[in-house]
Amino acid sequence: MNKKHIIDAQTGVEEIVDFTSEEETQLATDTADELSKKETKQNAIAEKETLKASAKAKLIAGEALTEDEANTIVL
């Protein structure tokens, strides 16, 4: 079980307590959301790199590019 550190600013009393079940659930939800966002971002980066590589190969071969491939080229 996770714990939290509580400090009363007026008295200076420190206390370490367990998370409530609601806090545990929220932590699990937040963690899953962050992992999902990270995966989505990594997938977008990988997809863009794949398009760049495809565009480069087609340019070298003299083939026509798709619109997505053309959009990856920065002039």
N, C-alpha and C positions, 0 to 999 in steps of 0.2 A: 504494500500500500504506500502511496506517495505521502509525503509530509510537507507542511508549509511552516515557515518561520514567521511568527507574528511579533511585532515590536510595538508596544504602546508608546507613542511619541511623548505623551504627557508624563507618564510615570517611569518610562524606561524599562518596564517589565518585558522580558522576552519569553516567548512560549513557542514550543514546537508541537504541532497537532497534526493528526491524520486528516487527509482530504475527506470530505463528505462523499457519499456515493454520487451525488450530482456533480461534484467537482471532478471526480474520477471519470465519469461519463463524458463531461465536457472536454477534459484533457484528451481522452481517446478520440473524440470527434475532431478536435482541433488538429491532433497529430495526423489522423487519416486525411483530413483536408489538405494539410501542408504537403504530405507525400503525394497526393493526387496532383496538386498544382506543380510540384517539382517534376513529376513524370510527364505532365502535359507540356511543360516548358522544354524538357529534354527531347521529347518527341518532335516538337516544332523545330528545334535546332537541327536534329538529325534529318528531318524531312527537307529543310532548306539546304543542308549540305549535300544531300542526295540530288536535289534539283540542280545545284551548282555543278556538281560533278557530271551530271547528264548533259547539261548545257555545254560545258567545256568539251566533252567528248564529241558532241554533235557539231560544234563549231570547228573542231579540228578535222572532223570527217566531212565537213561541208554539207551537213544535213540541216533541214529546217528545224527550228526550235518550237516547242509548245509555248503558249502565252506565259505559263507559270515559269518555265525555264528562262524565257526572255526577261521576265520581271526580276530575276535574281542577279542579272548582269548589271553592274554598277559602272557607268562610264565616267 
